[in-house]
């Protein structure tokens, strides 16, 4: 029996709802999935400005408000100059959130730890460790801030650019660093 043309073109309600639910999740479902993605993002790999061609990235963790407040109070006790205070807060945020240094070989591959052969193939996990890996030999005792300056070639603008990337990610952990933050400029 042939159905009239209007009835042939009209799908059943079950067909519409089941297909659309699978192919087009509701706005609420999309928002819930995005919220879960943001909440689960607790670390990021940021390419180190100046070393991108080698695939060098630093792994950073999301810091909580109390940690940042402690950094701010400490720096406030160290220096009164506003510009220097802001720079030190940025440096200490970068330093304290860093969990290690890696090589990102391929886009879809897991980054590989940088191992220091001079230290028995120990992973490089700190800025002073990475600076030593690059040949830094401080006069006396070097600190992590000095090491960070060494890594970035004493270029405060490069450090600032890196800090901006880190702070933007911390403000929105759902950002795809390689697509949205870095763009084509880096």
C-alpha positions in Angstrom: 0.0 0.0 0.0 1.4 3.4 -1.0 1.1 6.2 1.5 0.3 9.7 0.3 3.4 11.9 -0.3 2.9 14.1 2.8 2.8 11.0 5.1 5.9 9.5 3.5 8.0 12.6 4.2 6.8 13.0 7.8 9.0 11.0 10.2 7.8 9.5 13.3 8.2 11.4 16.6 10.5 8.7 18.0 12.8 9.0 14.9 13.1 12.7 15.3 13.9 12.7 19.1 16.3 9.8 19.1 18.3 11.0 16.1 18.5 14.6 17.2 19.4 13.7 20.8 22.4 11.7 19.5 23.5 14.1 16.8 22.6 17.4 18.4 22.9 17.5 22.2 20.8 20.1 23.9 22.3 23.4 25.0 22.1 22.2 28.6 24.1 19.0 27.7 26.7 21.0 25.8 27.1 23.4 28.8 27.4 20.6 31.3 30.0 18.9 29.1 32.0 22.2 28.8 31.7 22.8 32.6 33.1 19.3 33.2 36.0 20.0 30.8 36.8 23.2 32.5 36.6 21.7 36.0 38.8 18.8 35.1 41.6 20.9 33.5 44.2 21.2 36.3 47.4 21.4 34.3 48.6 22.8 31.0 51.7 22.5 28.8 52.9 25.9 27.7 55.5 26.4 25.0 58.5 28.3 26.3 58.9 31.5 24.4 62.1 31.3 22.3 62.3 27.5 22.4 59.2 26.7 20.4 61.1 25.3 17.4 62.5 22.5 19.7 59.1 21.7 21.2 60.1 22.7 24.8 57.1 23.1 27.0 56.7 23.6 30.7 53.9 21.9 32.6 52.0 24.1 34.9 49.3 23.4 37.5 46.3 25.4 38.4 47.1 27.4 41.6 44.5 28.3 44.2 43.7 31.7 45.5 45.5 31.1 48.8 48.8 30.3 47.1 48.6 33.5 45.0 47.7 35.5 48.1 50.8 34.1 49.9 53.0 35.1 46.9 51.5 38.6 46.9 52.1 39.1 50.7 55.6 37.8 50.4 56.5 40.1 47.5 54.8 43.1 49.2 57.2 42.6 52.1 60.2 42.4 49.7 59.7 45.5 47.6 57.5 48.7 47.5 58.0 49.7 43.8 54.8 48.8 42.0 56.4 47.7 38.7 59.0 45.5 40.5 56.4 44.1 42.8 54.2 43.1 39.8 57.1 41.5 38.0 58.1 39.5 41.1 54.5 38.3 41.6 54.5 37.2 37.9 57.9 35.4 38.3 56.8 33.6 41.5 53.5 32.6 39.9 55.4 31.0 37.0 57.9 29.4 39.3 55.4 28.0 41.8 53.0 26.6 39.3 55.7 24.8 37.3 55.8 21.0 37.6 58.4 20.1 35.0 59.9 20.5 31.5 59.0 18.4 28.5 59.5 18.0 24.8 56.3 18.1 22.7 57.4 16.0 19.6 54.1 15.6 17.9 50.7 17.4 18.3 48.9 14.3 19.4 51.7 12.6 21.3 52.2 12.9 25.1 55.1 15.2 25.9 58.3 13.5 27.0 60.2 14.5 30.1 63.4 16.3 29.7 66.1 14.3 31.5 69.4 15.7 32.7 72.2 13.3 31.9 74.5 15.2 34.3 72.2 14.3 37.2 71.7 10.6 36.4 68.9 11.2 33.9 66.8 12.9 36.5 63.7 14.8 35.2 64.1 18.5 34.9 61.4 19.9 37.2 62.4 23.4 38.2 63.4 26.6 36.5 66.9 26.5 38.1 67.2 22.9 37.0 66.2 23.9 33.4 68.6 26.8 33.5 71.4 24.5 34.6 70.4 22.1 31.8 70.9 25.0 29.4 74.4 25.8 30.9 73.6 28.3 33.7 76.2 28.4 36.4 75.3 31.2 38.8 77.9 32.9 40.9 77.3 31.7 44.4 73.7 30.5 45.0 71.3 31.2 42.2 67.7 31.4 42.9 64.7 30.4 40.7 64.0 34.0 39.7 67.5 34.4 38.4 67.2 31.1 36.6 64.0 32.2 34.9 65.6 35.4 33.7 68.5 33.3 32.3 66.1 30.9 30.4 64.4 33.8 28.8 67.7 35.5 27.9 67.1 38.3 30.5 64.2 39.5 28.3 61.5 40.8 30.6 59.1 41.1 27.7 59.4 37.5 26.9 58.8 36.6 30.5 55.8 38.9 30.5 54.4 37.3 27.4 54.8 33.8 28.9 53.2 35.0 32.2 50.3 36.4 30.2 49.7 33.0 28.6 49.9 31.3 32.0 47.5 33.8 33.6 45.0 33.6 30.8 45.0 29.8 31.1 44.5 30.0 34.9 41.6 32.4 34.3 40.0 30.0 31.9 41.3 26.4 32.0 39.1 25.5 29.1 41.1 27.5 26.7 42.9 25.4 24.1 46.4 26.8 24.5 47.8 25.9 21.2 44.8 27.2 19.3 43.4 30.2 21.2 46.3 31.6 23.2 49.2 31.2 20.9 47.5 31.9 17.6 49.7 32.4 14.6 51.9 35.1 16.3 54.1 32.7 18.1 
